[in-house]
Structures are given as C-alpha cells and as structure tokens.
Amino acid sequence: MSRNPFLDLGFPREEATALHIRAQLASAIEQYIERKGWSQAEAARTLKVPQPTISKIVNGNIEKLSIDYLIKLMVRAGLSVNVSTGRASRRTANHTAAAA
C-alpha cells in the first residue's frame, strides 16, 4: 500500500498525484468549515463562492474543482498551503518500471 490511495486504485502516477493533492486540499477546507461550525451557506458567503461549490467540497464531488481553485479557497480561509517535493522512493520507481 502506498500513501496515495489513488495509486492503489490503479490510476497512472501523474493522475493519482493530482487527485491526491486535490483530495487533501478539499479535506482541509471541509475540516476548517466543520471547526468553524459554519453551515454551507455561511461558508459560501465567507469564502465568496457559490453554495453549490461548498456542497461539492463537503460531499467529495471535487473532480471538477482545480487544484488552483482549491488553493485560492484555502488562502481566503487563512489556511496555509505547503508544498513538498522530492524524488520518488525506490519502491515507487521499481513499481513504475515493472508496470511499464
């Protein structure tokens, strides 16, 4: 098992990475909304987005929300966004080579 469930589901590595990042951002926004005790309408007003957008985040329907858009919402909420980069682990590199 990897740390990325989308890899485990068989998505190509590039797509799995983007999906995982998108899910992490949406989860952070959802948790923030819950901590604040906001309704979806309150969250939408505060973050200056339509209420259906908040509904998509809360219900996990984020496939049409870009990473860029989710980052903007995080910044509007005052949440920090951190990016970490590095080489793929030897195990990931070997798995990719074996799959090719």
LINRA-V803483 format. One record per residue. N is the residue number from 0. SS is DSSP state (hx for helix, st for strand, lp for the rest). OMEGA is omega in degrees with one decimal (NA if undefined). D_CENTER is the distance of its C-alpha to the mean C-alpha in Angstrom with 1 decimal. Layout:
N:SS:OMEGA:D_CENTER / N:SS:OMEGA:D_CENTER
This chain:
0:lp:177.4:19.4 / 1:lp:174.9:16.7 / 2:lp:-180.0:13.9 / 3:lp:-177.8:11.6 / 4:hx:179.8:12.3 / 5:hx:172.2:11.8 / 6:hx:-179.4:14.7 / 7:hx:178.3:16.7 / 8:lp:175.1:16.4 / 9:lp:177.2:18.0 / 10:lp:173.2:15.6 / 11:lp:-172.4:16.9 / 12:hx:-178.7:15.5 / 13:hx:179.7:14.3 / 14:hx:179.1:12.4 / 15:hx:179.6:11.1 / 16:hx:179.7:9.8 / 17:hx:178.8:8.0 / 18:hx:-179.4:6.7 / 19:hx:178.0:5.8 / 20:hx:179.9:4.2 / 21:hx:-180.0:2.4 / 22:hx:178.9:2.6 / 23:hx:178.9:3.4 / 24:hx:-179.9:3.4 / 25:hx:178.8:4.5 / 26:hx:178.7:6.3 / 27:hx:178.5:7.8 / 28:hx:179.3:9.0 / 29:hx:178.9:10.3 / 30:hx:177.8:12.1 / 31:hx:178.6:13.5 / 32:hx:179.2:14.9 / 33:hx:179.2:16.4 / 34:hx:179.4:17.9 / 35:hx:-178.0:19.5 / 36:lp:-177.9:20.8 / 37:lp:166.3:20.1 / 38:lp:176.9:20.7 / 39:hx:179.6:18.4 / 40:hx:178.6:21.2 / 41:hx:178.8:21.3 / 42:hx:179.7:17.7 / 43:hx:178.5:18.1 / 44:hx:-176.9:21.3 / 45:hx:-177.6:20.0 / 46:hx:176.5:16.9 / 47:lp:176.6:19.2 / 48:lp:175.9:17.3 / 49:lp:179.7:18.8 / 50:hx:178.5:18.6 / 51:hx:176.4:17.3 / 52:hx:177.3:14.1 / 53:hx:178.0:13.7 / 54:hx:178.4:14.9 / 55:hx:-179.8:12.2 / 56:hx:-177.0:9.5 / 57:hx:-176.9:11.8 / 58:lp:176.2:12.8 / 59:lp:178.6:9.7 / 60:lp:-169.7:11.0 / 61:lp:-174.7:8.1 / 62:lp:-179.8:9.6 / 63:lp:177.5:11.6 / 64:lp:-177.2:9.3 / 65:lp:175.4:9.0 / 66:hx:179.5:7.0 / 67:hx:-179.8:10.3 / 68:hx:-180.0:10.5 / 69:hx:176.2:7.5 / 70:hx:178.1:9.1 / 71:hx:177.4:12.3 / 72:hx:177.9:11.6 / 73:hx:179.9:10.7 / 74:hx:177.0:14.0 / 75:hx:-179.8:15.9 / 76:lp:-178.7:15.2 / 77:lp:179.1:16.5 / 78:lp:178.3:13.6 / 79:lp:177.6:13.7 / 80:lp:179.7:11.2 / 81:lp:178.8:12.3 / 82:lp:177.8:12.3 / 83:lp:178.3:14.2 / 84:lp:178.2:16.1 / 85:lp:179.1:18.8 / 86:lp:174.8:20.7 / 87:lp:178.7:19.7 / 88:lp:178.9:21.6 / 89:hx:-179.9:25.0 / 90:hx:179.3:23.9 / 91:hx:-179.9:21.0 / 92:hx:178.6:23.4 / 93:hx:178.7:26.1 / 94:hx:-179.5:24.0 / 95:hx:-179.7:23.1 / 96:hx:-179.7:26.8 / 97:hx:-178.3:28.0 / 98:hx:-176.0:25.8 / 99:lp:NA:27.2
